[in-house]
Amino acid sequence: MAKLQNALIIAEAVIAVLLMAGVLIQTPKASGLGGTIGGGGDGLGGGYRTRRGLERQIYWTTWVLVVGFLICSIANVWVTTHFKP
């Protein structure tokens, strides 16, 4: 089980790096909560703007990475607690 635990740790580290990159690549929508509610003063119109093309792909890929990271973390905790040497 040590090999499985090591594989889970490596997978978790790789997914974490990819997740950080996915979050940093995304474009900001507005200036925080005030930009969404108040419309902001930057000429973007505020509110929700639909994602298209590559922006949409990056958004959904980031969510897939989040789910993968959570599953990997839970599996790592389960393996650690259930298979003690």
Residue, then its C-alpha position, 0 to 999 in steps of 0.5 A: m500500500a505504500k506504492l499506492q499512497n506514494a502514487l496518490i501523493i504525486a498525483e495530488a501534487v501534479i493536480a495542485v500545480l495544474l489547478m494553480a495554473g488554471v486559476l491564474i490563467q483565467t481572466p478576471k470578470a470584474s472588480g470583485l463583488g462590487g463590480t458584479i453588483g454595482g456595475g463597476g466604472d471600468g466600462l465593462g458593463g458589470g454583471y455576468r458575462t458568458r464565457r466563450g471559446l478557450e475561456r470556457q474550456i479553461y473554466w471547465t477544465t479547472w472545475v474538473l481539476v478541482v473534483g480530481f484533487l478532492i477525490c485524490s485527497i479523500a482517497n489519500v486519507w482513506v488509504t492512510t487510515h485504513f491500511k496502516p503497516 
